[in-house]
Amino acid sequence: MGEARRRMRAQLRDGGVADAVVDDAVLILSELLSNACKHGRPLGDALAGDGDVRAAWWVDPRGRLVVEVTDGGGPTRPAPATPSVTAHGGRGLNIITALADDWGVRDEVPGEVTVWVVVHKDVHDPDAGHRRDDFAARVTAPAVSRIPGLDFADAFDDLD
């Protein structure tokens, strides 16, 4: 995964894509690859752990940055989860939904499931990379003061 992230970052920067858009794209690629490795089967007839997934990214003729990851499918279609506050996972597609302009799933090729993401609708726009106004509202955790029974100072009581 690290090699794919490094390659993506270098290619997009060389192509003049804004750093903020590149950062979002790299995070999205990481989430898609993690989900493919965790929930999908490898492409082809390989045994789990022995096969491949396919990652691709490009800026299309309309200036949209698109990222795709293809695996051999899994027992369910990719869908955002609603994990508990204490869950260790299940937030990947929610992160993608918050960062991306659009995403979806293609599974018309037998033995393949592709999750595609439009990271940004126009990377040539001078405002590309500026967060949409509603971004923070969609990803902000509740304030510590709003969590019952939790006092910020309590975390430091044992340090004396």
C-alpha positions, 0 to 999 in steps of 0.5 A: 500500500505504501508504494501505491500511496507514494506513486499516487502522490508523486504523479498527482503533484507532477500533474499540478494537482493541489496538495489538499486534493492530493492528500484527500486522494491518498487517504481515499486510496488507503481506505479503499486498499484497506477495505479490499484487503480486509473484506474482498477476495483477491482477483483471479483464482488466487487463495486469500493472501496470495492474490492481487487487487488493482488500483488506478487513478487519473484526471479525466478529460473533464478535470475530475480526479478519479480513484478506483480499487478493484478486488475479487469481491466479498460476501457483501457489497461495500456500504458505509457502516454505523460503528459505535463510538468505541469501535476500532473500524468501520469508518472507511467509507464514511471518511470517503463520503466526507472527503469525496464528491461522489463514489459508487460500486461497479460489479458487472465484470464477473469476479470483480468488484470496483469501488470508484471515487470522484475525489474532486470534480475539477482539479483545474479549478483555482479553488481546488483543495479548499474544503467544502463549507459543510465538511467540518460539520460532517466529520467533527466529533462531539466536544469533550464537554458534551460527553457525560461523565468525562472531564478533560482534567480527569485524564491528567489526575494520575500524572502527579 
